[in-house]
Amino acid sequence: MLRVKQRQCSRTGCRRWAVATLTYAYADRAAVVGPLALRHEPGSHDLCAEHCAGLSTPRGWELIRLPLDEESPTPSHDDLLALADAVREVGFGWDDPGPAGGGAGGPAAAEPVLARRKGHLGVVADPGSGADSLSR
């Protein structure tokens, strides 16, 4: 389970523990205050409860307050089931790539062709295009 490392408020001179993280969305002219982030990120500010409650934004900006969790969030049983279903869907929902894919009795896929080399790197040609167009 991921635990949030306790950090102090980012405001100068404040020594209280942070309970929320403030981030700015400059393109949307919005400030977002939400639960304390798992780790400090550049451009974000950790705030204590007092500074979070007294926060205001410049004229023309929107302040978005997300609900703060009083205790660390823990994954619920429904979250884990949804994640397992998503993994199953991706794993079992593989579509047949078509006749060149070699699936369901089709012809085998073409071997990759190395068109060009420079040192230890190589350019692999797309099987649909000719390798001659890449070689020099």
N, C-alpha and C positions, 0 to 999 in steps of 0.2 A: 504494500500500500504506500502511495506517495505521501510524504509528509511535507508541509510547508515549513521552511526554515524561518524561525522568528527573526524579524528585522525591526530596527527602530524607525520611527517616523522620519521622513525625508526633510521636514521643515527644520530650518536652522534653530538650534537651541532646544528642540523638543527631544525628550529622552523617553517618551512613552513607546510602547510596542505598536507596530503598524497593524491595522486590521483590514485595510483596503488598498487597492492599487489604482492610481490615476494615470490614464493615458490620454493623449490628444490625437484626434483625427483632424489634421489641419485642412485636408481637402474638403471635409464636410463641416468645418467650423464647429466641431463638437468636442466636448471633454467627457470622457467615460470613466465613472467610478464604479469599480466592481470588487469582488472578493480578492483577497490578497493573492498575488500570483505565486506560483511554485518557486520561482527564483526571480531575482532582480533583473530586469531587462533594460537596456539603454533607452532613454526617452520616457521611461515610466517613473512614477513617484509613489512611494509607499506612504500612506497617511494613517495617523492614529484616529480614533473615533471622534475626538474633538475637532480636529482639523478637517476630517471628512464631512462632519455635520455643518461646519461653517464655510464650506467651499462655495465660491461663486465664480462665474465666468464673465469675460468681457461682453459688452453690449454686442448683440448680433450672433453670439455663440450659444449653442444649446448644451445644457448639462444633462447627461443621461446617467441615472443612478440605477445600477443593477442591484438586486437583493444581495445583501451580505450574509454569508453563512456564519452562524455563531460558532459552529464547530467544523472541523475539517470535513469536506465532502468525501463520502465513501461511495464506491460504485454499488449500485443496487443490483439485485438479482435480474431485474428487467434489462438493465444496461448490459450485463454480461450475456444474456440470451440474445439480445439484439446484435451484439458484436459477433457472437458465434454464428447466427443466421447469416450475417453479411459475409463472413469468411466462407461459409458453406456455399452461398450463392455464387461467389466468385470462383471457388474451387471446382464446383460441379457444373457451372453454367458455361463451360468452354464451348464456344461455337466452332463448327468445322470450318477451317479457313478457306475451303474451296477445293477444286480439283488439284491444285498444285501442292496442297498441304500434306498429302499422303494419308489422310484419314479416310476411314470407311472404304478401303479397297481402291482408293485413288492412287495416282502415280506418286512416287516418292519425291520429297522436296529436293530442289536443286542444291548442290553443294555451294557454299559461299565462294566467290572468286576474289582473290586478293589482287586489286588493280594496281596499287602503287605502294611503295615502301619508302619510308624516310627514317633511318635509324631503326629503332625497335618498334615504331608505329607503322601501321598499314591501313590503307583505305579499302574497305570491303564494298564491292559493287553491289548495287541493288539487283536481285535476280531478274526483275522485269526489264531492266535497261541493259544495254550492252556494256561490257567491261571496257571496250575499246574507247568509249567516250571519256573515260576517266584516266586512262593511261597516257603518259607523255613521253 
